[in-house]
Each structure stands twice: as C-alpha cells, then as structure tokens.
Amino acid sequence: MPAQRIAALEQQLQAATEAVASLTLASAEAVAQLTAANTEAVNKLTLANAELTEQLADADNRFRKLKRSARNDDSALRSQLATAQSRRG
C-alpha cells in the first residue's frame, strides 16, 4: 500500500474518530436533558397525584357526612310521620 494511501486512510480514520467522539458527547448531553425533563415530569405528576389523593379523601369524608346526615334526616322524618299518624289515629 503506498504511503499516500495510508496517510489518506489515517486521515479518514481520524475524522471518523472525531465524529464518533462528537456524536457520543451529543448523545450524552441529549440523555442528560431527557433525564432532567423526565425527572421534572415525574415530580409534577407526583405532586398532582398527591393533590388529587387529598381531594379524593376530602370528597369521601364529605360524602360520608352527607350520607349520615341523610340517614338522620330520614329517621327524623319517619319519626315525625309516625307521631302525626298516631295523633290522627
């Protein structure tokens, strides 16, 4: 192989090595950016989930209180109805 051809191949190899190094660096930077974005998204979702869980617990408590109140109202109305019917009686 002539020396000129070897020199050209060495230059091509050097250029390819530099391109691979550049792509590796760009890839690492892209992975770091995606990881940071993913972490931020997970943190936002975790916060939203906590807020929704709290809202659900509050709504469940309100529902239980309303249900208890409705039962008490029903009981009171039945008692009043029984009293009124017995007076008419």
C-alpha positions as CSV (number, residue, x, y, z in Angstrom):
1,M,0.0,0.0,0.0
2,P,1.5,3.3,-1.0
3,A,2.4,5.8,1.8
4,Q,0.0,8.3,0.3
5,R,-2.9,5.9,0.5
6,I,-2.0,5.0,4.1
7,A,-1.9,8.7,5.0
8,A,-5.4,9.3,3.4
9,L,-6.8,6.3,5.4
10,E,-5.3,7.6,8.6
11,Q,-6.9,11.0,8.0
12,Q,-10.3,9.3,7.3
13,L,-9.8,7.3,10.5
14,Q,-9.0,10.4,12.5
15,A,-12.1,12.2,11.0
16,A,-14.3,9.2,11.8
17,T,-12.9,9.0,15.4
18,E,-13.6,12.7,15.9
19,A,-17.2,12.3,14.5
20,V,-17.8,9.3,16.9
21,A,-16.5,11.4,19.8
22,S,-18.7,14.3,18.9
23,L,-21.8,12.1,18.5
24,T,-21.0,10.4,21.8
25,L,-20.9,13.8,23.5
26,A,-24.1,14.9,21.8
27,S,-25.8,11.7,22.8
28,A,-24.7,12.0,26.4
29,E,-26.0,15.6,26.5
30,A,-29.3,14.5,25.0
31,V,-29.6,11.7,27.5
32,A,-28.9,14.2,30.4
33,Q,-31.6,16.6,29.0
34,L,-34.1,13.9,28.6
35,T,-33.4,12.6,32.1
36,A,-33.8,16.0,33.6
37,A,-37.1,16.5,31.7
38,N,-38.3,13.1,32.8
39,T,-37.4,13.8,36.4
40,E,-39.3,17.1,36.2
41,A,-42.4,15.4,34.7
42,V,-42.3,12.7,37.3
43,N,-42.1,15.3,40.1
44,K,-45.1,17.2,38.7
45,L,-47.1,14.0,38.3
46,T,-46.2,13.0,41.9
47,L,-47.4,16.4,43.2
48,A,-50.6,16.2,41.1
49,N,-51.2,12.7,42.4
50,A,-50.8,13.8,46.0
51,E,-53.2,16.7,45.5
52,L,-55.8,14.5,43.8
53,T,-55.5,11.9,46.5
54,E,-56.1,14.6,49.2
55,Q,-59.1,15.9,47.2
56,L,-60.5,12.4,46.9
57,A,-60.1,11.9,50.7
58,D,-61.9,15.2,51.4
59,A,-64.7,14.3,49.0
60,D,-65.1,10.9,50.6
61,N,-65.3,12.5,54.0
62,R,-67.9,15.0,52.8
63,F,-69.9,12.1,51.2
64,R,-69.9,10.1,54.4
65,K,-71.1,13.1,56.4
66,L,-73.8,13.8,53.9
67,K,-74.9,10.2,53.9
68,R,-75.0,10.1,57.7
69,S,-77.0,13.4,57.7
70,A,-79.4,12.0,55.2
71,R,-80.0,8.8,57.3
72,N,-80.6,11.0,60.3
73,D,-83.0,13.2,58.4
74,D,-84.8,10.2,57.1
75,S,-85.1,8.8,60.6
76,A,-86.4,12.1,62.0
77,L,-88.9,12.4,59.2
78,R,-90.2,8.8,59.8
79,S,-90.5,9.5,63.5
80,Q,-92.4,12.7,62.8
81,L,-94.7,10.9,60.4
82,A,-95.3,8.2,62.9
83,T,-96.2,10.7,65.6
84,A,-98.5,12.6,63.2
85,Q,-100.2,9.4,62.2
86,S,-100.7,8.3,65.7
87,R,-102.3,11.7,66.7
88,R,-104.7,11.4,63.8
89,G,-105.4,7.9,64.7
